[in-house]
Amino acid sequence: TLLAEHQPATPGRTPDDPAAPDTLTALYLSANESGQFGAALDMVRSASRLRPTFRTAGEIDGLLTPVRLARGENGDGTQLVCLAGYMAPSGAHHYARFAAAFGQTRTIRALRLPGFAPGEPIPADVDALTQALAAAITRHATPGERTVLAGYSAGGWVARATAERLADLGDPAAGVVMIDSFSRSVPMGERYASAAVRGQTDRFDFVTGLGTQLTAMGGYLRAFDAFTPRALAAPTLAVRAAEWMPSEAGGADDRPPPPECADMVLEVPGDHYSLLEVHAPTTAAAVDAWLARLDNGETPTRDC
């Protein structure tokens, strides 16, 4: 499983120790610790080229199944399908606290991305990915129930791309929620990148198969380098963390802005990580209020 029991660092670990990092992971951590963020990402991008890929949903048929995290009592309400992000550590577990905060008001499902578990291929491009995700979503959809796609961080762009695919198939999503996702046209500032990487690596302690996760991340980074969002009829909500990173509070906020394709931006308490952890209830409340507007027939739209 993706989640594993936390094992504290043990002095004198040998390379044969199963808890010791593999060479690629060790290099990634070392590069980030020395501030070489670009070099670390270039390395996993290059390594990902050696991973097997898939080009059609049929090649990974049956691999993806949405996991229900919350069951809504009102069958008329809009359901939320949360797509995992592609920055390691990736997985449906990011949405556990968020979904729990909804209680029984809405059905919340989560869908992981292919390639982040050992032995799985990665998508050859965004087209292959969205084909597979759209197939999994429609195969497990509840008839008559409206679906909004959501994604956290880079997962917001996965949700957006998948919504475009569903629209092309004639089965459009009712909306898209991008949780603390960033503009693709404005680069991330150095201070924020440093703080974000520290937050990322702090969460590696709870993940197994980091080499697999990192090379998958590299493949997804390459795939999304070529992605340009298109106009979408469904409304898009951007949820923005009110804080950036506590350790960098004294400096200027050099985060990229929210996605330009958002029709509405809602600010919620917390930073990039805590808004789905300790602040998950307020994040869920903000999203639920927006979904209620969709339930009432409001459909604000704007082209990307």
N, C-alpha and C positions, 0 to 999 in steps of 0.2 A: 504494500500500500504506500501511497505518497506520504502520509503522515506516519512518523515513527516516534518512538519514545526518545526524549531528549537524553543524550549521553554527554555528560560534562567532559571538557577537555582533560586528557590524561597525559601528564608529562612522560616523555620517553616513548611515545607511540612509534611503532615500527611501520614500514610500508606494507607489511603483511597484515597489519591490524585492519579488520573489515571496517572499522569506524574512521580510519585515516583517509584523508582526501586523496582522490586519484591525481595524477600529474596535471591534467588539464585544469581541474578545480583548484589545485594548489597554485598554479600559475595565474589563474583568474583572480584569486584572492590576493596574491602577492602584488599583481599589477594595480589592483584597486587600492590597496593599502598605501602604495607609493604614489598615488594620484594619477596613474596612467590609465584613465578610464577608457579613452579611445582605443588604446592598444589592447585592453582586455576584451572589448567588444569586437575588434577586428579579428582577434584570435578565435573567438567562438564562431564568428561568421565563417572564417576559413575552415575550421574543423567541421562545420555543419555540411560542407560540400561532400564529405565522405559518408554522410548518412543516406540510407535508402529513402526514396521518395515515392509518393503516390500522386497520380494525376486525375483519377476519377473516384467518386464515392464508392463505386463497386469494389474497388481494390481493398477497401477497409470495411466492407459491409458487416454490420453488426458490432463494430468496435465501439461505437459511441452510443451511449444511452443516457438521457437526462436523469439526474438524481433529484427526487422530490425532497425539498428541504422544509417545506411548510404546506399545509393543506388548507385552502380557503373553504369556509362554510357556505359562502355565497357563490353559487355557480355562475351568476351573471357578471361577476367582477372580472376585470382584466387580470390575466395571469402574467407573471414575470419569469422569463427564462434568462438566467445569468450565465454569460459565456466567460470562461476563464481567460485570463490575460496570458501573453506569451513571454513576459519577463519572469525568469526563474526567481523563486520557486513558483511554479504554475500549478493550479489545481482548483477544483470546486470548493475546497475547504475555505477559501477566502470569504465566501458568502455565508458561512454558517451562522455567525452572530447577526449579520444583517437580516437573514431570513427568519431567524428566531424572533426578532423584534416585531415582525408582522403578526405574530400569533396565528390566529385562524382567520384573519381578514382576507388574505389572498393566497392563492397557490403560487409557490415559488419553486422553480426548478433550476438546477445548475448543470452545465454541460462542460466537461473538460475538453482540452484540445488534444488531437492525436499527435503522437511523437514524443510526449514527455514521459512515457513509461518505457522500460526496457523492451527492446524487440520490435517497437512500433516504427513505421516509416513516418517521415515528416512530409507536409504538403510541398509539392513542387513549386506552387505559387498560390496567390490569394484566391484565384479562381478554383483551384482544387480544394482548398480549405473550405470556402463558403459552400461549395457543392456538397461536401460531406456534412457540414453543420446544418445546412438547410434540410437535407434528407433526414437527419436524425430528429430535428425539431418537428417536421411535418409528420414523420412516422409515429411519433409519440404524442402528438397534439390531441387535446380533448375537443371533439367536434363542437362547433358553435362557440368556443371560448376565444375571446380576443387575446392576442399575445403581444407583449412588449418585450423587446430584447434589451438586456442590460449588460454592461461590461465595466470592470474596474481597471483604471490605469490604461495600459495598452489594450486591455480587453474591450475598452470602449470602441476602439477602432475595429476590433473583430466583430462587435455587435453591429456597428454601422455597415461594414462590408457585407455581413450576412443579411441585414435588412435589405440592402440593395439587391442581393441575389433572390430573396423571397419575393420582392416586388417584380423582378424580371420573370419569375415563375408564375405570377398571377395570384400569389397567396401572401399579400403584403402584411408585415407586422403593423400593429396599431401605433407603435412609437418606438423610440430608442432612448435609453438612459445611459449616459457616459459619466461614470463616477470618477472624478478627479483625473480625467484624461486631459491631454494637452494638445495644443495646436501642433500640426505637423509642419508648419512653415516657419516657426520661430524656434531657434535652438535653445536647449536648456542651458542656463547659466552654470558657471563652474562651481559656485558655492552650493547651489541646490543639487547639482549632480553629485557632489561629494557627500552631502547629507543623505541623499536618496540611496546611494550605493551602500553607505553604512547601515541604513535601515534594511536594505535587501540582504546583505550578508549576515546581519544579526538573525535573520529568519532561516538561514541555511541549516542551523542546528537541528531543525525539526524535519528535515527532508532527507530521504534516501535517494541514491542514484543521481547525485548531483552532476556527474559528467554527462549523463543522458539529458538531464534538464538543461544544462548549459549549451550543449550542441543543438538541441531543439530550439532553444531561444535564438541562437545564431541563425538558424534556418528561417525562423519566422521574421527576424529582423531583416534579412535579405529579401524575403518575399514582400514585406510591407514597405520596403524602400521604394518599390515601384507602384504602390497603391495611391490612387488619387480619388477622393470621394466624389460621387456624382450627386446631382439633385435628387432629393427623396421626398415624396409626398408626406410620409409619416413625420410627425413632429419629433424633434430631438431635444432632450433635456440634458444639460451639463450640470453636474453636481460638483461644486468647487470647495475644497478644504479652506477654511478661514485662516489657518496657520500654515506656515511652510514647515520648517524643521526646528524643534526646540533648541538644538545645539547651535543653530545659526541665527538665533533670534536677533542678535545684535547687528547683523548685516542687512543689506538691502535685499528685498525679495526679488530674486532673479529667475523665478519660475516662468516657463512659457505661459501665455494666456490660455484660456479654455479653447476648445475647438471652434473654429469660425462657423461651422455648420449648425451650431446649437441655436435653437429658437428661444431658449430661456436658460439663464444661468442662475442657479440657486446656491448660495453659500451656506455651509453647515459647519458646526464646530469640529475641531480636530485638524490634524495634519494628514499628509498623504497616506499614512499607515493607520493612524488611530481612528480615522473616520469610519473604518469598517471593523474596528476592534472595540476600544472602550466607548467610542462615540457612535457605534452602530445603531442604537435606538433612535438618535436624532436624525441620522442619515436616512434610515428607513421611513421615519415620519415625513421627511421632506419629499421623498420619492412617492410615498403613498398619497400625499396630498395632490401631487401632480397627476398621478394615475386616476384619482377621483375626478379630476377635471376632465380627463379623457372619457371616463365613464359617463360624465354628464354631457358629452357631446362637443366639448371644446377641442378644437384641433388647430392650434397655432402652427404655422409653417413658414419656412423661409429656405430658399435654395442655399447650398453650400457656397 
